[in-house]
Amino acid sequence: MIFKTRKTLAAGLTALALTLSLTPVSANKTTYLDVNDEIWYSTPIAFCQQHGLMDGVAAGEFQPKEPLTRAALAESLYRLAGSPAPEEEGEQETPAASSAPEETFSDVTADHPNFNAITWAKSSGAVSGYPDGTFRPENPITREEVAVLLWNGQGRPEAAGSADCIDRDSISPWALEAVDWAYGERLLSGNSDGSFAPRNNITRGEGATVVMRCGKVYYGLTYGYPLPEPREVPANSYDNERYLLDENGYLSYQGGWYARGVDVSAHQKEIDWSRVAATGMSFAMIRAGYRGYTLGTITKDEYFDANMSGALANGMDVGVYFFSQALTPAEAEEEAHVLLEWIKDYKVTYPIVFDWEEQDKENSRTRNTDGNTVTACALAFCKVIKEAGYTPMTYGSPRKIYEGGLALEYLGDYPAFWLAHYTKETAPTSFRYHYDIWQYSSTGRVDGITGNVDLNIALTNYSPNSSQLPPDWWKYPPV
């Protein structure tokens, strides 16, 4: 078996190719607090995190300057190969693999976290261990040992030439051909002084670079998350002449069903929901919580339960939204699961919304995040919500959609969209695509709420108790 037999890759390559327009040349966002986005290793570490090739050492830590262990590298290469199950290892493709021992190493038992990877690495001929029958999984791995492991895994191909390093004579004889090959393949490179330092330990940041290069060269992996096939996004078909604004600044739509509503969070503090309902607001979109923009901690909105109970007690329909700062689909899934736990005791009939907004502050974890990442996170969030039986929805402004912050064409399975567009004097929005709820003002005034509040109009009927006719249909001729 050689590393190129990644069985899970083929189906993903087409989808990966579609993400190129969304992905910058250097997608270097990670969730690790000890990885500075400005340092060279941030990009390969982000690449490894995107493709699930290399784990952190502790919660929120990658420890890029610490030595890479033998077990960690074996695990990364095993994942690149598609994490083949033991029964899939029957066919041998190289002479080295055909003579591989059937048993694993004496110091790697079945309860070792990297047991499958190390067993695979041995059976594939990538590693042979030490003469005493051990693998020494937690030992740091040297630069020349990395070269040999990669070379073995590719079937020991002939090197194109000699490694261009000033200390080539110090490379161990058993590693020389492997180093020459790794140099030629550009999987390993020398130091700034022209040396290779063959017996130096490779760091985890350097190891991530090697794994990234293997992923790009041998598996066709690219920066960014795989997305589904794009679909045509439905156009905005609303009749602008049917929008009417009353003396309170509340919008109505006389071209079909509509409902008026507000969206609120702890910013509005205590709300008198009986007075809000009396104004004709029939639904509320309520913030459930948020992820912090620096440390990424999930926090529940301190007024969430009071707002949910108050709105429901006064006959209003409710939807909820989560202010996301997710940088990986796994984080978005985590947000969705936490939110589902928060809402389990409430009757939620309106959508559950993924509200991802970049925080353009120097210490923001989402600063300069690419659209591919945002879209992949939206997909992950929406999938969890839909599987739980709710209506998932995404949120964004025209700029966010037009400039690639969120790609609606990949969200065809979750088409519900909440538009944020504050137009001059509340003129009808010029947004090109279909929307289900329009947040048309951030300076609305509603009795029962102190200060400004966002005003919304829903044009899709999510209420199980309402008519499909406009609330004041009798005032206007049919359309």
C-alpha positions as CSV (number, residue, x, y, z in Angstrom):
1,M,0.0,0.0,0.0
2,I,1.3,3.5,-0.9
3,F,0.0,6.8,0.4
4,K,-1.7,7.6,-2.9
5,T,-4.6,5.2,-2.2
6,R,-6.9,7.6,-0.5
7,K,-10.3,6.1,-1.1
8,T,-12.3,9.0,0.3
9,L,-10.7,11.6,-2.0
10,A,-12.3,11.0,-5.4
11,A,-15.8,12.1,-4.4
12,G,-14.5,15.3,-2.8
13,L,-12.2,16.5,-5.6
14,T,-15.0,17.9,-7.8
15,A,-16.6,19.8,-4.9
16,L,-13.2,21.0,-3.8
17,A,-12.6,22.5,-7.2
18,L,-15.7,24.5,-6.9
19,T,-14.4,26.3,-3.9
20,L,-11.5,28.0,-5.6
21,S,-13.3,31.2,-6.4
22,L,-14.2,31.5,-2.7
23,T,-10.8,30.7,-1.3
24,P,-7.9,33.1,-1.0
25,V,-4.4,32.1,-2.0
26,S,-3.5,31.8,1.7
27,A,-6.3,30.6,3.9
28,N,-4.6,30.8,7.3
29,K,-7.4,30.9,9.8
30,T,-7.3,28.4,12.6
31,T,-9.1,28.0,16.0
32,Y,-5.8,27.6,17.9
33,L,-5.1,30.5,20.2
34,D,-1.3,29.9,20.1
35,V,-1.2,30.2,16.3
36,N,-0.5,33.8,15.1
37,D,-2.1,34.3,11.7
38,E,0.8,36.5,10.6
39,I,3.4,33.7,11.1
40,W,4.4,31.4,8.2
41,Y,3.2,28.2,9.8
42,S,-0.4,29.5,10.2
43,T,-1.3,28.5,6.6
44,P,-0.2,24.9,6.8
45,I,-1.7,24.5,10.2
46,A,-5.0,25.9,8.8
47,F,-4.8,23.5,5.9
48,C,-4.3,20.5,8.2
49,Q,-7.2,21.6,10.3
50,Q,-9.5,22.2,7.3
51,H,-8.8,18.6,6.1
52,G,-8.7,17.0,9.5
53,L,-5.1,15.9,9.0
54,M,-3.4,17.0,12.3
55,D,-4.9,17.6,15.7
56,G,-3.9,20.1,18.3
57,V,-2.2,19.1,21.5
58,A,-4.6,20.6,24.0
59,A,-7.8,22.6,24.0
60,G,-7.1,25.7,21.8
61,E,-3.4,24.8,21.4
62,F,-1.4,23.5,18.5
63,Q,2.0,24.1,20.0
64,P,3.7,24.8,16.6
65,K,7.2,25.1,18.0
66,E,7.2,21.8,20.0
67,P,8.8,18.7,18.4
68,L,6.6,16.5,16.2
69,T,6.3,13.0,17.5
70,R,6.6,9.8,15.5
71,A,3.0,8.9,16.3
72,A,1.7,12.3,15.2
73,L,3.3,12.0,11.8
74,A,2.1,8.5,11.3
75,E,-1.5,9.6,12.2
76,S,-1.4,12.5,9.7
77,L,-0.2,10.3,6.8
78,Y,-2.8,7.7,7.8
79,R,-5.5,10.3,7.5
80,L,-4.1,11.5,4.2
81,A,-4.5,7.9,2.9
82,G,-8.2,8.0,3.9
83,S,-7.8,6.2,7.3
84,P,-8.2,2.8,5.7
85,A,-9.9,0.1,7.9
86,P,-7.8,-3.0,8.6
87,E,-9.8,-5.1,6.2
88,E,-8.9,-2.7,3.4
89,E,-5.2,-3.3,3.6
90,G,-5.1,-6.6,1.8
91,E,-3.6,-5.5,-1.5
92,Q,0.0,-4.6,-1.4
93,E,1.4,-2.2,-4.0
94,T,5.1,-2.0,-3.2
95,P,7.9,-4.5,-2.5
96,A,8.3,-2.9,0.9
97,A,4.7,-3.4,1.8
98,S,4.7,-7.1,0.7
99,S,7.3,-7.9,3.3
100,A,5.7,-5.9,6.1
101,P,5.3,-7.7,9.4
102,E,1.8,-8.6,10.4
103,E,2.1,-7.6,14.0
104,T,2.4,-4.2,15.4
105,F,5.2,-2.9,17.7
106,S,5.7,-4.1,21.3
107,D,5.2,-0.6,22.7
108,V,2.0,0.2,20.7
109,T,-0.9,-1.6,22.2
110,A,-4.5,-1.6,21.0
111,D,-5.5,1.2,23.4
112,H,-3.0,3.6,22.0
113,P,-4.8,6.6,20.4
114,N,-2.7,6.2,17.2
115,F,-2.8,2.4,17.1
116,N,-4.6,2.1,13.8
117,A,-2.3,4.7,12.2
118,I,0.9,3.1,13.4
119,T,-0.3,-0.4,12.5
120,W,-1.1,0.9,9.0
121,A,2.2,2.6,8.7
122,K,4.0,-0.6,9.5
123,S,1.9,-2.8,7.2
124,S,2.3,-0.3,4.4
125,G,6.1,-0.4,4.8
126,A,6.4,3.3,5.7
127,V,8.0,2.4,9.1
128,S,9.9,-0.5,10.4
129,G,10.6,0.6,14.0
130,Y,13.8,-0.1,16.0
131,P,15.8,-3.3,16.2
132,D,14.3,-4.1,19.6
133,G,10.8,-4.3,18.1
134,T,9.6,-0.9,19.5
135,F,8.2,2.1,17.6
136,R,8.7,4.7,20.4
137,P,5.6,6.6,19.4
138,E,6.1,9.6,21.6
139,N,9.7,10.2,20.6
140,P,10.4,13.3,18.5
141,I,11.1,12.6,14.9
142,T,14.2,13.9,13.1
143,R,14.2,15.6,9.7
144,E,16.0,12.7,8.0
145,E,13.6,10.2,9.6
146,V,10.7,12.2,8.1
147,A,12.3,12.0,4.7
148,V,12.7,8.2,5.0
149,L,9.1,7.7,6.2
150,L,7.7,9.7,3.2
151,W,10.0,8.0,0.8
152,N,9.0,4.5,2.0
153,G,5.4,5.4,1.8
154,Q,5.7,6.4,-1.9
155,G,7.4,3.2,-2.8
156,R,11.1,4.4,-2.6
157,P,11.2,6.2,-6.0
158,E,14.4,7.2,-7.5
159,A,15.6,10.7,-6.6
160,A,15.8,13.3,-9.4
161,G,19.1,14.7,-8.1
162,S,21.1,15.5,-5.0
163,A,19.8,17.6,-2.2
164,D,21.1,21.1,-2.5
165,C,22.3,21.6,1.1
166,I,25.7,22.5,2.5
167,D,25.6,19.7,5.1
168,R,24.7,16.8,2.8
169,D,27.7,14.9,4.0
170,S,26.2,14.8,7.5
171,I,23.0,12.9,6.4
172,S,23.0,9.3,7.6
173,P,23.7,6.9,4.7
174,W,20.4,5.1,5.2
175,A,18.6,8.4,4.8
176,L,20.6,10.0,2.0
177,E,18.5,8.8,-1.0
178,A,15.3,9.6,0.8
179,V,16.5,13.1,1.6
180,D,17.5,13.6,-2.0
181,W,14.1,12.5,-3.2
182,A,12.2,14.6,-0.6
183,Y,14.2,17.7,-1.7
184,G,13.4,17.0,-5.3
185,E,9.7,16.6,-4.5
186,R,9.8,19.8,-2.5
187,L,8.3,18.1,0.5
188,L,11.3,19.1,2.7
189,S,13.5,22.1,2.3
190,G,16.6,23.4,3.9
191,N,17.2,26.2,6.4
192,S,17.9,29.8,5.5
193,D,21.7,29.2,5.9
194,G,21.6,26.4,3.3
195,S,21.8,23.5,5.8
196,F,19.4,20.6,6.1
197,A,20.2,19.7,9.8
198,P,19.2,16.1,9.2
199,R,19.3,15.0,12.9
200,N,17.4,18.0,14.2
201,N,13.9,17.3,15.4
202,I,11.2,18.7,13.2
203,T,8.7,21.0,14.9
204,R,4.9,20.6,14.7
205,G,4.7,23.7,12.6
206,E,7.2,22.3,10.1
207,G,5.4,19.0,10.3
208,A,2.2,20.6,9.3
209,T,4.0,22.1,6.3
210,V,5.2,18.6,5.2
211,V,1.7,17.2,5.6
212,M,0.2,20.1,3.6
213,R,2.7,19.6,0.8
214,C,1.9,15.8,0.6
215,G,-1.8,16.6,0.5
216,K,-1.3,19.0,-2.4
217,V,1.1,16.9,-4.4
218,Y,-0.3,13.4,-3.9
219,Y,-3.9,13.9,-3.2
220,G,-4.9,17.1,-5.0
221,L,-6.1,18.8,-1.9
222,T,-6.6,22.6,-2.0
223,Y,-7.2,25.3,0.6
224,G,-10.7,25.5,1.7
225,Y,-13.6,23.2,2.7
226,P,-15.4,20.9,0.2
227,L,-18.8,22.4,-0.8
228,P,-21.7,20.7,-2.6
229,E,-22.6,21.4,-6.2
230,P,-23.7,25.0,-6.7
231,R,-27.3,25.7,-7.7
232,E,-29.0,28.7,-9.2
233,V,-30.2,31.1,-6.5
234,P,-33.8,32.2,-7.0
235,A,-34.2,35.8,-7.9
236,N,-36.0,38.5,-5.9
237,S,-39.6,38.4,-7.3
238,Y,-41.3,40.8,-4.9
239,D,-43.2,43.7,-6.4
240,N,-41.6,46.9,-5.0
241,E,-44.7,48.9,-5.6
242,R,-46.6,46.8,-3.1
243,Y,-44.4,47.9,-0.1
244,L,-46.1,50.5,2.1
245,L,-44.7,52.4,5.1
246,D,-47.1,53.6,7.8
247,E,-46.8,56.6,10.1
248,N,-44.9,54.5,12.7
249,G,-42.2,53.5,10.2
250,Y,-43.6,49.9,10.0
251,L,-43.5,48.2,6.6
252,S,-46.3,46.1,5.0
253,Y,-46.4,44.3,1.7
254,Q,-49.6,44.2,-0.3
255,G,-48.4,41.6,-2.8
256,G,-49.0,38.6,-0.6
257,W,-48.8,37.3,3.0
258,Y,-46.6,39.2,5.4
259,A,-46.0,39.6,9.1
260,R,-44.3,42.3,11.2
261,G,-41.7,41.5,13.7
262,V,-38.6,42.6,15.7
263,D,-35.3,41.0,16.5
264,V,-33.8,41.5,20.0
265,S,-31.0,40.5,22.2
266,A,-29.5,41.6,25.6
267,H,-28.9,45.0,24.0
268,Q,-32.6,45.8,24.4
269,K,-32.5,44.7,28.1
270,E,-35.9,44.2,29.7
271,I,-38.9,44.2,27.3
272,D,-42.6,44.5,28.0
273,W,-43.8,41.9,25.5
274,S,-47.5,42.6,26.1
275,R,-47.0,46.1,24.8
276,V,-44.9,44.9,21.9
277,A,-47.6,42.5,20.8
278,A,-50.2,45.2,21.1
279,T,-48.4,47.2,18.3
280,G,-49.1,44.5,15.8
281,M,-45.7,42.8,15.9
282,S,-46.5,39.2,15.5
283,F,-43.1,37.5,15.6
284,A,-39.7,38.0,17.3
285,M,-36.3,36.7,16.3
286,I,-34.5,36.3,19.5
287,R,-30.7,36.0,20.0
288,A,-30.0,32.7,21.8
289,G,-26.3,33.4,22.3
290,Y,-22.9,34.1,20.7
291,R,-19.3,32.9,20.3
292,G,-16.8,35.4,21.5
293,Y,-14.7,37.1,18.9
294,T,-11.3,36.6,20.7
295,L,-11.3,33.4,22.7
296,G,-14.2,31.7,21.0
297,T,-16.2,30.9,24.1
298,I,-19.9,30.2,23.6
299,T,-22.1,32.3,25.8
300,K,-25.9,32.3,26.3
301,D,-27.6,35.7,25.9
302,E,-28.5,36.8,29.4
303,Y,-32.0,37.9,28.3
304,F,-32.7,34.8,26.1
305,D,-35.1,32.9,28.4
306,A,-36.9,36.1,29.5
307,N,-37.4,37.1,25.9
308,M,-38.6,33.7,24.8
309,S,-41.0,33.3,27.7
310,G,-42.3,36.9,27.3
311,A,-42.9,36.7,23.5
312,L,-44.6,33.3,23.6
313,A,-46.8,34.3,26.6
314,N,-48.2,37.1,24.6
315,G,-49.1,35.1,21.5
316,M,-46.1,35.9,19.4
317,D,-44.3,33.4,17.2
318,V,-40.6,33.2,17.8
319,G,-37.4,32.3,15.9
320,V,-33.9,32.3,17.3
321,Y,-30.5,33.3,16.0
322,F,-27.0,32.5,17.1
323,F,-24.2,35.1,16.6
324,S,-21.5,32.9,15.2
325,Q,-17.7,33.3,15.1
326,A,-17.1,29.8,13.9
327,L,-13.9,29.1,12.0
328,T,-14.5,25.5,11.2
329,P,-17.6,23.4,10.4
330,A,-17.0,21.5,13.7
331,E,-17.3,24.8,15.6
332,A,-20.5,25.6,13.7
333,E,-21.9,22.2,14.6
334,E,-21.0,22.8,18.2
335,E,-22.9,26.1,18.2
336,A,-26.0,24.4,16.7
337,H,-26.0,21.6,19.3
338,V,-25.7,24.1,22.1
339,L,-28.5,26.2,20.7
340,L,-30.8,23.2,20.3
341,E,-30.3,22.4,24.0
342,W,-31.2,26.0,24.9
343,I,-34.5,26.0,22.9
344,K,-35.7,22.5,23.7
345,D,-38.4,23.7,26.2
346,Y,-39.8,26.4,23.9
347,K,-42.1,26.3,20.9
348,V,-40.0,27.7,18.0
349,T,-42.0,28.0,14.8
350,Y,-39.9,30.6,12.9
351,P,-36.4,29.7,11.6
352,I,-33.3,29.1,13.5
353,V,-30.6,31.4,12.1
354,F,-26.9,31.1,11.5
355,D,-25.8,34.7,11.9
356,W,-22.0,34.9,11.0
357,E,-20.6,38.4,11.1
358,E,-16.9,39.3,10.8
359,Q,-15.5,41.4,13.6
360,D,-12.9,43.6,12.0
361,K,-10.9,44.2,15.2
362,E,-7.2,43.5,15.5
363,N,-7.6,40.7,18.0
364,S,-10.7,39.2,16.2
365,R,-10.5,35.5,15.4
366,T,-12.8,36.1,12.3
367,R,-10.9,39.0,10.8
368,N,-10.3,38.5,7.1
369,T,-12.0,35.1,7.1
370,D,-12.7,33.8,3.6
371,G,-16.1,33.1,2.1
372,N,-15.4,29.4,1.7
373,T,-15.0,29.0,5.4
374,V,-18.1,31.0,6.2
375,T,-20.2,29.0,3.7
376,A,-18.9,25.6,5.0
377,C,-19.7,26.7,8.6
378,A,-23.2,27.7,7.5
379,L,-23.8,24.3,5.9
380,A,-22.7,22.5,9.0
381,F,-24.9,24.6,11.3
382,C,-27.9,24.3,9.0
383,K,-27.6,20.5,8.6
384,V,-27.7,20.0,12.4
385,I,-30.7,22.3,12.7
386,K,-32.6,20.6,9.9
387,E,-32.0,17.1,11.2
388,A,-33.5,18.3,14.5
389,G,-36.7,19.1,12.7
390,Y,-36.5,22.9,12.6
391,T,-36.2,25.4,9.7
392,P,-32.6,26.5,9.3
393,M,-31.9,30.0,7.9
394,T,-28.8,32.1,7.1
395,Y,-28.5,35.8,7.5
396,G,-26.6,38.5,5.6
397,S,-26.4,41.8,3.9
398,P,-26.2,42.4,0.1
399,R,-22.5,43.2,0.5
400,K,-21.9,40.0,2.4
401,I,-23.5,38.0,-0.4
402,Y,-22.2,39.9,-3.4
403,E,-18.6,40.1,-2.2
404,G,-18.3,36.4,-1.3
405,G,-18.8,36.5,2.4
406,L,-21.5,33.9,2.1
407,A,-22.2,31.9,-1.1
408,L,-25.9,31.3,-1.4
409,E,-25.4,29.1,-4.5
410,Y,-24.0,26.3,-2.2
411,L,-26.9,26.5,0.3
412,G,-29.5,25.1,-2.0
413,D,-30.5,22.5,0.7
414,Y,-31.1,25.4,3.2
415,P,-32.6,28.2,1.0
416,A,-34.3,30.3,3.7
417,F,-32.6,33.6,3.9
418,W,-32.9,36.6,6.3
419,L,-31.8,39.8,4.5
420,A,-30.3,42.7,6.4
421,H,-30.6,45.8,4.3
422,Y,-31.2,49.3,5.7
423,T,-32.2,51.4,2.7
424,K,-32.5,55.2,2.5
425,E,-35.9,56.2,3.8
426,T,-36.8,52.5,3.8
427,A,-37.0,52.3,0.1
428,P,-37.7,48.8,-1.3
429,T,-34.5,46.7,-1.3
430,S,-32.7,46.2,-4.6
431,F,-31.3,42.9,-3.3
432,R,-31.1,40.5,-6.3
433,Y,-32.0,37.3,-4.7
434,H,-35.0,35.8,-2.9
435,Y,-35.3,36.5,0.8
436,D,-37.9,35.3,3.4
437,I,-37.5,37.9,6.1
438,W,-36.2,41.5,5.5
439,Q,-34.6,43.3,8.4
440,Y,-35.2,46.8,7.0
441,S,-34.4,49.1,9.9
442,S,-32.0,49.2,12.9
443,T,-33.6,52.4,14.3
444,G,-37.1,51.3,14.8
445,R,-39.2,52.3,17.8
446,V,-41.7,49.9,19.3
447,D,-43.8,50.4,22.4
448,G,-42.5,48.2,25.2
449,I,-38.9,48.3,24.0
450,T,-36.5,51.0,25.2
451,G,-34.4,52.7,22.5
452,N,-33.8,51.5,19.0
453,V,-34.8,48.0,17.8
454,D,-34.4,46.2,14.5
455,L,-37.6,46.0,12.4
456,N,-38.5,43.1,10.2
457,I,-41.0,42.0,7.7
458,A,-41.6,38.3,7.1
459,L,-42.8,37.4,3.6
460,T,-42.8,33.6,4.1
461,N,-45.5,32.3,6.5
462,Y,-43.8,30.3,9.3
463,S,-46.7,30.7,11.8
464,P,-48.8,27.5,12.2
465,N,-51.8,29.6,13.4
466,S,-52.0,32.4,10.8
467,S,-53.9,32.8,7.6
468,Q,-52.1,32.8,4.2
469,L,-53.7,36.2,3.6
470,P,-52.1,39.5,4.6
471,P,-53.3,40.7,8.0
472,D,-55.1,43.7,6.4
473,W,-55.9,42.1,3.1
474,W,-59.4,43.6,3.0
475,K,-58.1,47.1,2.6
476,Y,-56.5,46.4,-0.8
477,P,-57.6,44.9,-4.1
478,P,-56.4,41.4,-5.0
479,V,-53.1,41.1,-6.9
